[in-house]
Amino acid sequence: MYGRNAASSAFKPTIVDTAIENGNFKTLVAAVSAADLASVLSGKGPFTVFAPTDAAFSKLPEGTVDALLADIPKLKSILTYHVISGRRGVGIHEVAGKTMTTLNGQDVEINQLGDKSTVQTANIVIKDIVCKNGLIHAIDSVIMPN
């Protein structure tokens, strides 16, 4: 678990419940539910989720979210591209400058330059939201797999 807030995480809500309670991930929560991934992301884990905010989803071209909700295999591929196994803090000593494999099998690159952290082309705007079964890092863009 890397020890990052491990003791206090036992009393926190799951990744899904944390996203619901936060209020800035409504589109993500709806997509996770539609793709039947809520039980996975509420499970034991641990997982690290690079969670696009509602503002991130609003940057997509009009109609994209509705099209993805109608194409569950593609939606599931995109959503699992935002998840890595394990509790991975974004601190410079933990994952910065590393490539990590997502749950969809493709790699993402995580970088840090000063106070700015990125995953692929998305900025990590809130780091290390501690959950019972992992961490959430809020991102400002939806990242797309190949």
Salt bridges, closest charged atoms under 4 A:
GLU94 OE2 - ARG4 NE 3.23
ASP128 OD2 - ARG4 NH1 3.33
ASP128 OD1 - HIS137 ND1 3.55
